[in-house]
Amino acid sequence: MEFQILKKDQASKARKGILKTAHGEVRTPCFLPIGTKGTVKSVRQDELREWGAEIILANTYHLWTQPGDELIARAGGLHKFINWDGPIFTDSGGFQIFSLGEKLNKKEPLVASGHDRIYKRQPEEKFPFNVRVDENGVSFQSGSSGDKMKLTPEKSVEIQSNLGSDVSLVLDEFTGDLDDYEKVKQTVERTTRWAKRAKEKFEKLKSAGKSLNPGQLQLGIVQGANYADLRQKSVQEISAIGFDGYCVGGVAVGGETQEKILEAIELSVPHLEEDKFRHLLGVGTPENIIQAVARGCDSFDCVIPTREARHGKAYMAHDDGYTTLNILAGEFKEDLSPLDPTCSCYGCTHHTRAYLNHLFRSSEILGIRLLTEHNLRFYLGLMEKIRRALNEEDFQKILKNCKNRN
């Protein structure tokens, strides 16, 4: 990986850089819109480009189960399949399976045998989504087809190789019980063992000329919850394997406070190589992102802007931070002013709050489309402001002011 740091903030660990991939350069710090199944919900690829997106994130697990990575490979890879010519980042698929398992655990007691974890869904379900995590990988029954499937570290690498993404992740393990030291320690150790297997498979595919994207990069994932010794152990072990860059994982998975999220970053980043790319998984709110940039993170992915748009919530930028607005509120039913007079998105320049309120109350898809554009442009614009502030040595002003003023 060629990751070049162009500028550093003198008062924090924030840095501006360039990530070079097989499908183009990405300016960092950056935000990755979530294209789970090969599409950012309700948005066209050309629109993403127009709004400033340089890289998107797709979901390995979902694309594996439908339509299948082999079909995508026959189509020439995910870039051609979805008609996106920019960089693509793919996760390992582990988070989705583990999170489904953790949800099952809330319905039924967890069956455990040593370090194996078994989750069982209620038997009346059409396709019981039973999940078993053991040393070999994750076994489960697809909730959509009923097929029995197994995701191993090697299989995850193969799937992402077939997708031809530019940045791929290793399969890691985490526990939803972040307060159990022994459980977290076990997941850190297993994550290291799986990472070694994933790296070996990744190099084998490349040396054999079987990678759809010969320039594909592979990132290791650091775990350890909020335990200083486990974070340091994970960083040291993952770094020793020799990845192209790193992800800070095990944060924003169970409703952690901002303080806990930032603490996990602070326990991880100082031990990572300074000249390598760092991605923070699953974060987050605008203030989370800016605080994480200040602690040395380079890129972020989160469903917040698109998910909130589907529920009628719009992000509004202000000089002293931001606010969120619920367009479904009764006060907007007859409000003929623009959603945000300072925003240049289509919804703000062509429609009123009253019309948007009407669209959501009528369950019209256009309302979701308009707010999705608005929120993504807010997030992408925020990253542009951060990069500009770093370049102009004015980052501390944004760091001080980016707060939710609701």
N, C-alpha and C positions, 0 to 999 in steps of 0.2 A: 504494500500500500504506500502510495506517496501522499503523505499528509504534511502540508506545509503551514507552519504558523507564521502569520504575517504581522500580527500586532498583539502585544500583551498589555493588559491594564496594570498600572503600577501599584494600585491599591488593593488588588484582589488577584485571584487566579484566572480571571476571565481572559480569553484569547480569541482572536479572529484568525480564521484560516481557510485553506482550500483543501478539499478532499477530492483527489483525482481517481475516477473510476473508468471502467471500460466504456461507459455510455455518457461520459462527460464529467465536468467538474461541478462540485457542490460547494457553495460558500457557507462557511460556518461562523457562528452558531446558526443552526437551522432547525426547522420543524418539519416533520414528515407527516403529511396527511395520510390517514389510515384507509388503505384500499384493500380491506380484508379479503374479499373474494375476487380480486383483480379489478375492483371498481371502488372509487370513493363515492359513497352513496349519493345518488341523484345528480352526479356531476360528470361532465364529459372531460376527456383527457386534455383537449385543447384549451378548455376553460382553466384547468389547473395551471397550465403553462402561462396563460394570460395573467393569472392572478399572482404569479411569482413562485409557484412550487417548482423546485429543482429536483426533488427526489420524493418518492412515495414508498409506503410500506405495505407489503402484501403478506398474507397469512399462510404459512406452510401447511398447517393442519387442514384448513378449510379447502385449499386448492388441491391437496392430496385426495381428500374424500370426494370432492366434486369441483371440477370435472375430471380430475386425475392428472398427475404430473406427467405421465407418459403421453397423454393426448396433447398437453401443452408443449412437450418436447417435439412432438411430430409437427406442431404448428410453427416451430422455429424458436420456441421459448416464450416466456411470459411477455417480453417486450412486444413481440409481434402479435401474440394472441390478443393482447388488450390494446394494441396500437399506441404504445407509450415509448418514445425513443430516449427518454431520460433515464437516469439511474434508478434502480429498484433495490430496496432493502427487504429481505425476508427474515422473519423470525424462525425459530426452530420447530414450532408447533407444540412444544412442551407446556407452555403457559395455559393454552386452551384446554388441554387434556387434564392438567392438574387442577385448574380452576373448576372444571366440571366435576372432578372428583371431590374437591373440597365442598362444593355445593351439595353433593350427595351426602357427605358426612354430616351435614346439618339436618338431613332427613332421617338418616339411620346411623346407628353406632358404627364407628370405624372398626374393621376387622384387621388386626395387625399380627404379623408373624416376624419377629426380629425387626429388620429394617424394611421389610416388604409392607406395602400399604394396599389395602383392598377396599374399594368403595362399591356399595350395591344400591341400585335404585329400586324403588318399590316394584314388586313383581307384576302389578297390573299395567305397567307401562308397555306400550306396543313393542318397543325394542329396549329392554333394560340396559341402561348405559353403565355397565359394570366396568370398573377401572381397577387394574392391578399394577402397582409400581414395584418392580424388583430390580436386581442388579443388571439384568439384561436390557431392560427398557420399560415401556409402558404398554400394557395390553388392555384393550377395551373393545366394546361392541358398539359399532356406530349407531348413534341415535336416529339417523335418517334412513339407513338401509338395513340395519341389523347385522351387517357383516362384522366378523371378528377380525380385528386389526391389531398390529403391533408396531409401535414406533420405537426404534432403537437409535442410539447415537449415529450409527452408520446409515440407517435408513433415512434419517433426517437430512444427512449430508447428500445422499443420493437424490432425494426429492428436490432439494434446493439446486442441485447440479442440473437436474432436468428442467427446472424453472429458468435457469440461466440468469439468476439475479446477480447484481453487482456486489452486494454485501450480504453475506449469509451468517447465521449464528449457529453455535453448537447447541446441542440439546443439554439443558441443565435441569436440576431438580431443586425445588424449594418447598418449604412447608408453610401452610397457612398459620401454624402455631409459632409465631415469631418470638414468643416469650419462653419457649422451651429450649434451653441451651443445648441439651443433648441431641434433640431432633435437628436443630439448625446445624450442629457440628456434623452430624451424619450426612445431611444434604450437601454441605460444603465438600466433604470428602468424596461423596459419590459424583458430584458435579466435576471434580477434578478427574476422576477415573473416566467418566464419560467424555470429558473434553479431550483426553489423550486419545481415546478411540476415534473421536470425530476428526481430530487433526490427522491421524494416520490414514483414515479413509479419504479425507479431502486430498491429501498429497498423492495417494495411490491413484485416484481418479485423474488428477492432473497429469501425473507422469505417464499414464496410459493414454493420454489424449482423449479421455472420455467426458471431459467437462464441456457442456454446451457453451459456457462462457469461460474461456481460458483465463480471462482477467478477473474472475470472481475472487472476492476477498472473504476471509473468514475471521470472525470476531469471537473471542472468548468471553465468558460471562463470570462476573465476580458475585459471590453470594456472601452470607454471613450475618444477615439481619442487622441488629445494632450492637453486636458484640465486637469490640475492638480487636481482640486476639483472633477471632474467626475471620473478620474482614481481612486482616493482614495475612493470615494463613492462606486464604483464598487467592488474594492478589499475588502472593509469592508463587504459589503453585501454578496458577493459570499463566502468569507471565513467563514462567520457566518453559512452558510448552512452546511458546513462540508464535503468537497469533499476530494478525495484521493490525489489530486494534482491540478495544475492550468495551464491554457493556457493564454498567453497574445495575445488577438485578436485585430482586428481593426487596424492592421498595414499591410503595403505592399498590400493594396487593391486598391489603386488609383494612383499609380505612385509616391508615396511619396519619398522624398529625404532620403538619409541615415541619415541625421541629425534628420528628423522628426521621423523615425523609432526608432532610438536610444533614442530619447526624450520620446517616448511613453513607452519604456521599463523602462527607469529611473523613470518615474512617477508611474510605477506599481510594479516592483520587490521589492523595499525597504519596501513595505507594506505587502508583502506576507510572510507566515511563512517560516522561514529559513530552516526547516527540511523537507519541502515538494518539490516534483518534479515539475519542471516548463518547459513547452513547449512553444516555440515561433512559432505561426502559420504563414506559408507561406513565411518564410525567409530562404535562400536568396542567395546573392552572397557570395563568400568566405570571403570578408572583413566584410560584414554584420554579418556573423556567428561568426567570431572571436570577433568582437566588442560586440556582444550580449552575448557571453560566458563571456567576461570581466565584463558584467553587471549582471551576475547571472543566465543566461538561461542554461538549461540542454539538450534540444533536439530541432531539427529543421526539417521541411519538406518543400520541394520546388520542382517545376517542372524544374528548370533551367538546371541541368545537362543532363536530358533526352531530354527535349525540344530543347535545344541548339544543342545536338547531331543530332537530326533529321534535323537540318538546316545547318549541316556541321561545327559547331563551336566546337573546341577542347580546353580544359583547359590544360595549360602547367605550371608545377611547377618550380620555381626558388628559389635560396637561399634568394633573396630579395623580394619575392612576387610571382606573377604569371602573365602570359599573356594569351590571347585567340587568337586562330589562325583559320581563315576561310579557310578550306581545298578546297573550291570551287574557291579560288582566282587563277587567271591565272598563277601566279608565281610558283605554285606547279604542273602544268601540266606535267613537265618533271623533277621534283625533285625526284631523286632516293634515298634520305636519309630517315631514319625512321621518323615517325611523331614526336616522342619524344624519343631520344636515352637513356634517363634516366628512362623511364617507362617500366615496365615488362608485360604490358597487351598484349593480343594476336596480336592486330593490330600493335602495335609498334615493336614487336619482329619478326613478320612474313611478314609485308608488308611495302611498301614505300608510301610517300606522293603522288607520281604520281598515284599509284594504287588507293588510297583512293579518290583522285581527280576524277579519271575515274569513280569509283563506284557512286559517287554523281552526276556527270554530266550525267551518264547513268540511274539514278534513280533506282539503284540496292539496294535491301534491306540490303545486307551485309554491305554496307557502314554505314548505321544507326546502325546496330548491333555492329560494331567495335567501332564506336565513343561513343555509349552508354556505352559500357564497359569501355572505356578509361575515360570518364567523371565521371562515378560513382566511379571508382577506385581512381580518383583524389579527389573527395569529401570524400569518406570513408577514404582515406589515410590522408587527412587533419585532420579529427577528431582523427585519431590515433596519429598524431603528436601533437595535442592539449593535448590529455590525457597524452602522454608521457612527454610533457613539464611541465604539471602541477605536475606530479609525481616527476619530477627532479627539480622542482622549477625554471623553465626556461621559463615560459609562456610569460613574458614580451617581450622576444626576438621575438616570433611569433607575438604578438600583434603589435609590432613596424614595422615588415617587411611585414605583409600580405597586400599588396596593388596591385591593377591592374596596371601593368607597361606598358600597351599598349599606 
